[in-house]
Amino acid sequence: MKSVLILSPHIDQAAAFARLLRESSHEYRIVGWGEQDRRPFLHQSYYDDILIQPFEKKGVEDAYDFVIPTGADSTYRFVQSRGRHHLGEILFSEESLKVYDKRFLLATAAEANIPIPRMYDSLNAVTEFPVFVKDAYENQRSTRQRFLAHSREMLPESSDDCLIQEYIDSPSTYGLGFLAQEGEIITHFTHQELVSIPRQGGSAVILKPFYDSRLVEYSRRLLQALKFDGWGLVEFKYCHKRDDFVLMEINAKFWESLEFALRSHPEFLNHLLGLSRKKETLGQAIYLKRYMMLPLTAQLKYLKALASSYRLDCDQLGRLLASRYLPESLRQIVKKTMANFIRQ
């Protein structure tokens, strides 16, 4: 039996790994590695056990065959504290964490002749609205900001810790998920997010496979310039004024629409975990939990898509309904009960 340790077990991409491992074989012992107050109480069926330790604590991973950092926080802290991490055939190096600095990333992209949004170096330089505001550093999770500013009054007090950039008004986001070594792409899968939450750029709600050679070429050029080791998602918007794709960022982590990629392109699992699965032809897919998080008007708008799309994360619907509709007092009782169960 192989043992698998999954960091940040409460998030969607962690659940995706656990779910596909459970589907593929009973020969896995799956443990979630979380931190205090971030236990996946209502994900417990995915995991044989839950471990609560800081991600920087070394040696915890030694007892496991595979250790999977998932989100941005756990990936950054785990890799930075160790300098490098191997998952199957793929090395994730500390050097690749430089892309968490989005100014560095966009400057590297511009040097590689990859289209990027117009950047404003200061608040006074902003002359047109709306503009898109987001964190300059991906690992600043406690102060995360990402919003559309329609006027000068909506701009932050300082641009020191954020980027202010041209708003690319496109309803879709295009992503290229990849594994790379020394800047060379080992394998990749591209998709189009038809609906995201929030709309300006966030988690995919409805998505489908998509291919354009420019996405592959720009991603290849960027990863080579970075000499990137690891995995992640390169994100683009399509700009009608330029008639071209424009780079938004690299998410140097396992991305939130990961399950769609793993099912559609099982080469990821083969390289990372030595796991062979048949390719699933999903076509258009919808993340049911995120669909339920849309405003009611948007849910009604996309009812047809709900009926015709492959539905992902259906088993998390109960968790969402509980979190949204159970009274706070009852939610706390559920959490305490699950915590006592875990300790036993």
C-alpha positions as CSV (number, residue, x, y, z in Angstrom):
1,M,0.0,0.0,0.0
2,K,1.3,3.4,-1.0
3,S,1.0,6.4,1.4
4,V,0.1,9.8,0.1
5,L,0.3,13.1,2.1
6,I,-1.8,15.9,0.7
7,L,-1.3,19.5,2.0
8,S,-4.1,22.0,2.5
9,P,-6.7,19.1,2.3
10,H,-9.7,21.5,2.6
11,I,-9.3,23.0,-0.9
12,D,-10.7,21.8,-4.2
13,Q,-7.4,20.7,-5.8
14,A,-6.5,18.6,-2.8
15,A,-9.9,16.9,-2.9
16,A,-9.4,16.3,-6.7
17,F,-6.2,14.4,-6.0
18,A,-7.8,12.4,-3.2
19,R,-11.0,11.7,-5.2
20,L,-9.1,10.3,-8.3
21,L,-6.8,8.2,-6.1
22,R,-9.8,6.7,-4.4
23,E,-11.4,6.0,-7.8
24,S,-8.3,4.4,-9.2
25,S,-7.3,2.0,-6.4
26,H,-7.9,0.9,-2.9
27,E,-4.1,0.6,-2.4
28,Y,-3.6,4.1,-1.1
29,R,-3.4,5.4,2.4
30,I,-4.3,9.1,2.0
31,V,-3.5,11.6,4.8
32,G,-4.4,15.3,4.8
33,W,-1.8,17.7,6.2
34,G,-3.5,20.8,7.4
35,E,-3.0,23.6,9.9
36,Q,-4.9,24.5,13.0
37,D,-8.5,25.8,12.3
38,R,-8.2,24.7,8.6
39,R,-9.4,21.1,9.0
40,P,-11.4,19.6,6.2
41,F,-14.3,18.5,8.5
42,L,-16.7,17.7,5.8
43,H,-14.1,16.3,3.4
44,Q,-13.2,13.6,6.0
45,S,-14.3,10.7,3.8
46,Y,-11.5,11.4,1.4
47,Y,-8.8,10.9,4.0
48,D,-7.7,8.1,6.2
49,D,-6.3,10.6,8.7
50,I,-5.7,14.3,9.2
51,L,-2.4,15.7,10.4
52,I,-2.2,19.1,12.0
53,Q,1.3,20.6,11.8
54,P,2.9,23.8,10.3
55,F,4.0,23.2,6.7
56,E,7.5,24.3,7.5
57,K,8.0,21.4,9.9
58,K,10.6,19.2,8.3
59,G,10.6,15.4,8.5
60,V,6.8,15.1,8.5
61,E,7.0,14.0,4.8
62,D,9.6,11.3,5.3
63,A,7.0,8.6,6.1
64,Y,5.1,9.0,2.8
65,D,5.7,7.8,-0.7
66,F,4.1,10.9,-2.2
67,V,3.8,14.4,-0.8
68,I,1.5,16.8,-2.7
69,P,1.6,20.5,-1.9
70,T,-1.6,21.9,-3.5
71,G,-2.5,25.6,-3.0
72,A,-0.3,28.7,-3.3
73,D,0.2,28.9,0.5
74,S,1.3,25.3,1.1
75,T,3.3,25.1,-2.1
76,Y,5.3,28.3,-1.3
77,R,6.0,27.5,2.3
78,F,6.7,23.8,1.8
79,V,9.1,24.3,-1.1
80,Q,10.8,27.4,0.3
81,S,11.5,25.7,3.6
82,R,13.2,22.7,1.9
83,G,14.7,24.3,-1.3
84,R,13.2,21.7,-3.6
85,H,10.6,19.0,-3.8
86,H,10.2,15.9,-6.0
87,L,6.7,14.6,-6.8
88,G,7.2,11.5,-8.9
89,E,9.3,12.5,-12.0
90,I,8.9,16.2,-11.5
91,L,11.1,18.5,-9.4
92,F,9.7,21.8,-8.1
93,S,12.6,24.1,-7.3
94,E,12.7,27.1,-5.0
95,E,13.9,29.1,-7.9
96,S,10.4,28.7,-9.5
97,L,8.8,30.5,-6.6
98,K,10.1,33.8,-8.1
99,V,6.9,33.9,-10.2
100,Y,5.0,34.7,-7.0
101,D,6.5,38.1,-7.5
102,K,4.1,39.3,-10.3
103,R,6.2,42.3,-11.2
104,F,9.2,40.0,-11.9
105,L,7.0,37.6,-13.9
106,L,5.5,40.3,-16.1
107,A,8.9,41.9,-16.7
108,T,10.3,38.5,-17.7
109,A,7.4,38.0,-20.1
110,A,7.8,41.4,-21.7
111,E,11.5,40.6,-22.3
112,A,10.4,37.4,-24.0
113,N,8.1,39.3,-26.3
114,I,4.9,38.0,-24.7
115,P,1.9,40.3,-24.7
116,I,1.2,41.7,-21.2
117,P,-1.3,44.3,-19.9
118,R,-0.4,47.9,-19.8
119,M,1.0,48.5,-16.3
120,Y,0.7,51.7,-14.2
121,D,3.8,52.4,-12.1
122,S,1.9,54.8,-9.7
123,L,-1.6,55.9,-8.8
124,N,-1.0,59.2,-10.5
125,A,-0.2,57.4,-13.8
126,V,-3.7,56.0,-14.1
127,T,-5.5,57.9,-16.8
128,E,-8.2,55.5,-17.9
129,F,-10.8,53.5,-16.0
130,P,-11.6,50.8,-15.2
131,V,-8.3,49.3,-14.1
132,F,-7.6,45.9,-12.6
133,V,-6.0,45.8,-9.1
134,K,-4.4,42.7,-7.7
135,D,-1.7,41.7,-5.2
136,A,1.9,42.1,-6.4
137,Y,2.9,39.0,-4.5
138,E,0.9,35.8,-4.6
139,N,2.1,34.6,-1.2
140,Q,0.5,37.6,0.6
141,R,-2.6,35.6,1.3
142,S,-3.7,37.5,4.5
143,T,-4.0,40.7,2.5
144,R,-5.3,39.4,-0.8
145,Q,-7.0,41.9,-3.1
146,R,-8.3,41.5,-6.6
147,F,-10.9,43.9,-7.9
148,L,-12.0,46.2,-10.7
149,A,-11.6,50.0,-9.9
150,H,-14.0,52.1,-11.9
151,S,-12.8,55.4,-10.5
152,R,-9.8,57.1,-8.8
153,E,-11.7,56.9,-5.5
154,M,-11.7,53.1,-5.7
155,L,-7.9,52.8,-6.0
156,P,-5.9,51.7,-3.0
157,E,-4.0,54.2,-0.9
158,S,-0.7,52.9,-2.1
159,S,0.5,50.8,-5.1
160,D,3.5,49.4,-3.2
161,D,2.0,46.0,-2.6
162,C,-0.4,45.8,-5.6
163,L,-0.4,45.9,-9.3
164,I,-2.5,48.3,-11.2
165,Q,-3.0,47.2,-14.8
166,E,-5.1,47.6,-17.9
167,Y,-8.4,45.8,-17.7
168,I,-8.8,43.2,-20.4
169,D,-12.5,43.1,-20.9
170,S,-13.0,39.5,-21.9
171,P,-15.5,37.1,-20.3
172,S,-13.2,34.1,-20.7
173,T,-9.9,33.1,-19.2
174,Y,-7.6,30.7,-21.0
175,G,-5.3,28.4,-19.1
176,L,-2.4,26.1,-19.9
177,G,-1.7,23.6,-17.1
178,F,1.8,22.2,-17.3
179,L,4.6,20.1,-15.9
180,A,8.0,21.5,-16.7
181,Q,11.7,20.8,-16.1
182,E,14.5,23.2,-16.7
183,G,12.1,25.4,-18.6
184,E,10.9,22.7,-21.0
185,I,7.3,21.6,-21.0
186,I,6.9,17.9,-20.3
187,T,3.2,17.8,-20.8
188,H,0.3,20.3,-20.9
189,F,-3.4,20.7,-21.2
190,T,-5.3,23.9,-22.3
191,H,-8.8,25.0,-21.4
192,Q,-11.2,27.9,-21.7
193,E,-13.0,29.2,-18.6
194,L,-16.4,30.3,-20.0
195,V,-17.7,31.4,-16.6
196,S,-15.5,32.3,-13.6
197,I,-16.2,33.4,-10.0
198,P,-15.5,36.3,-9.7
199,R,-16.0,37.2,-13.4
200,Q,-12.8,39.4,-13.6
201,G,-10.6,36.3,-12.8
202,G,-11.0,33.6,-10.3
203,S,-12.1,30.0,-10.1
204,A,-13.6,28.2,-13.1
205,V,-17.3,27.5,-12.9
206,I,-17.9,26.4,-16.5
207,L,-15.0,25.3,-18.8
208,K,-14.1,23.3,-21.8
209,P,-11.0,22.0,-23.6
210,F,-9.5,24.7,-25.9
211,Y,-6.5,24.9,-28.1
212,D,-4.7,27.8,-29.8
213,S,-1.0,27.4,-30.8
214,R,-0.3,30.9,-29.4
215,L,-1.1,29.8,-25.9
216,V,1.4,27.0,-26.2
217,E,4.1,29.1,-27.8
218,Y,3.8,32.0,-25.3
219,S,3.8,29.5,-22.4
220,R,6.8,27.7,-23.8
221,R,8.7,30.9,-24.3
222,L,7.9,32.1,-20.8
223,L,8.8,28.9,-19.0
224,Q,12.1,28.7,-20.9
225,A,13.0,32.2,-19.9
226,L,12.2,31.4,-16.3
227,K,14.0,28.0,-16.5
228,F,11.0,26.8,-14.6
229,D,11.0,23.5,-12.6
230,G,7.6,22.3,-11.4
231,W,4.0,22.6,-12.2
232,G,1.4,25.3,-12.6
233,L,-1.1,27.1,-14.7
234,V,-0.3,29.9,-17.2
235,E,-3.4,32.2,-17.5
236,F,-4.3,34.5,-20.4
237,K,-7.1,36.8,-21.4
238,Y,-8.0,37.5,-25.0
239,C,-7.7,41.1,-26.0
240,H,-9.9,42.2,-29.0
241,K,-7.9,45.4,-29.5
242,R,-4.7,43.5,-29.9
243,D,-6.4,40.5,-31.5
244,D,-4.1,38.4,-29.4
245,F,-3.8,36.6,-26.0
246,V,-2.4,38.6,-23.1
247,L,-0.6,37.0,-20.2
248,M,-2.2,37.5,-16.8
249,E,0.0,35.4,-14.5
250,I,1.4,32.0,-13.6
251,N,-0.1,30.1,-10.7
252,A,2.9,28.1,-9.5
253,K,0.7,25.6,-7.7
254,F,-1.9,23.0,-8.6
255,W,-4.7,25.1,-10.0
256,E,-8.4,25.1,-8.8
257,S,-9.7,23.5,-12.0
258,L,-7.3,20.6,-11.6
259,E,-9.8,17.8,-11.6
260,F,-10.9,18.7,-15.1
261,A,-7.3,18.6,-16.3
262,L,-6.5,15.3,-14.5
263,R,-9.5,13.5,-16.0
264,S,-9.0,15.0,-19.5
265,H,-5.3,14.6,-19.6
266,P,-4.2,11.7,-17.3
267,E,-0.5,12.1,-18.3
268,F,-0.3,14.5,-15.4
269,L,-1.0,11.7,-12.9
270,N,1.4,9.4,-14.7
271,H,4.3,11.8,-14.4
272,L,3.4,12.9,-10.8
273,L,2.2,9.7,-9.2
274,G,3.0,6.9,-11.6
275,L,-0.7,6.3,-11.9
276,S,-2.2,5.2,-15.2
277,R,-5.8,6.2,-16.0
278,K,-7.9,6.2,-19.2
279,K,-8.5,9.6,-20.7
280,E,-12.0,10.9,-20.1
281,T,-13.7,13.0,-22.9
282,L,-15.7,15.4,-20.8
283,G,-16.4,18.2,-23.3
284,Q,-17.9,21.1,-21.4
285,A,-17.8,20.7,-17.6
286,I,-19.3,22.6,-14.7
287,Y,-18.1,22.8,-11.1
288,L,-21.4,22.3,-9.2
289,K,-20.3,23.8,-5.9
290,R,-19.1,27.0,-7.6
291,Y,-22.3,27.1,-9.7
292,M,-24.2,27.2,-6.4
293,M,-22.1,30.1,-5.3
294,L,-23.2,32.3,-8.2
295,P,-25.9,34.9,-7.7
296,L,-29.4,33.4,-8.4
297,T,-29.7,35.4,-11.6
298,A,-26.5,33.8,-12.9
299,Q,-27.6,30.4,-11.8
300,L,-30.8,30.8,-13.9
301,K,-28.8,32.1,-16.8
302,Y,-26.6,29.0,-16.9
303,L,-29.3,26.4,-16.2
304,K,-29.0,25.0,-19.7
305,A,-25.3,24.6,-19.2
306,L,-25.9,22.9,-15.9
307,A,-28.1,20.3,-17.6
308,S,-25.8,19.7,-20.6
309,S,-22.3,19.8,-18.9
310,Y,-20.3,17.1,-17.2
311,R,-20.8,17.9,-13.4
312,L,-17.7,18.0,-11.2
313,D,-17.4,17.9,-7.4
314,C,-21.0,16.8,-6.9
315,D,-20.0,15.1,-3.7
316,Q,-19.2,18.5,-2.2
317,L,-22.6,19.9,-2.6
318,G,-23.7,18.9,0.9
319,R,-20.7,20.7,2.3
320,L,-21.7,23.9,0.4
321,L,-25.4,23.7,1.4
322,A,-24.4,23.1,5.0
323,S,-22.0,26.1,5.1
324,R,-24.6,28.4,3.5
325,Y,-27.8,27.4,5.1
326,L,-27.1,25.8,8.5
327,P,-27.2,28.3,11.4
328,E,-23.8,29.2,12.7
329,S,-24.5,27.5,16.1
330,L,-25.4,24.2,14.3
331,R,-22.3,24.5,12.1
332,Q,-20.1,24.8,15.2
333,I,-21.7,21.7,16.7
334,V,-21.0,19.8,13.5
335,K,-17.3,21.0,13.5
336,K,-16.8,20.0,17.2
337,T,-18.4,16.6,16.6
338,M,-16.1,16.0,13.6
339,A,-13.0,17.2,15.5
340,N,-13.8,14.7,18.4
341,F,-14.3,12.0,15.8
342,I,-10.9,12.7,14.2
343,R,-9.1,12.7,17.6
344,Q,-10.6,9.3,18.3
